Amino acid sequence: MKNKIKIFTLKDHLRKSLKDPEFKKAWEETETEYKLACKLIEARLTRKMSQRDLAQKVGTSQAAISRIEAMNGNPSLSLLKRVATALNSELKISFS
């Protein structure tokens, strides 16, 4: 008889964790930062740029870019505009 190994994925863990109301609230409160980080990383990597490359084009430090991507920063609108320009992207902000 073969043993079947159940692989527990990140999605499985998240699905389970979201059942905890405290975790779910914290997750929802950081959704905007998460989306910003994902889009920034995706745009940077698509353009084959390192954090340092992007920081130089923006006129900031690599640490500042890292903080945004790690969701540990609170970037100003001015910085986000400069990042968008450096990535040849459009910055869109919306309320829905």
Number of C-alpha atoms within 10 A of each C-alpha: 3 4 5 6 6 6 7 8 9 9 9 10 10 13 12 10 14 15 10 10 10 10 13 14 11 11 15 11 11 11 12 12 17 17 13 15 20 16 13 19 20 12 16 18 12 10 12 11 14 14 18 16 14 20 20 13 14 20 12 15 15 16 13 18 24 17 14 20 20 14 19 12 14 11 13 9 11 9 16 16 16 19 23 17 14 17 18 11 12 10 12 7 6 4 3 2
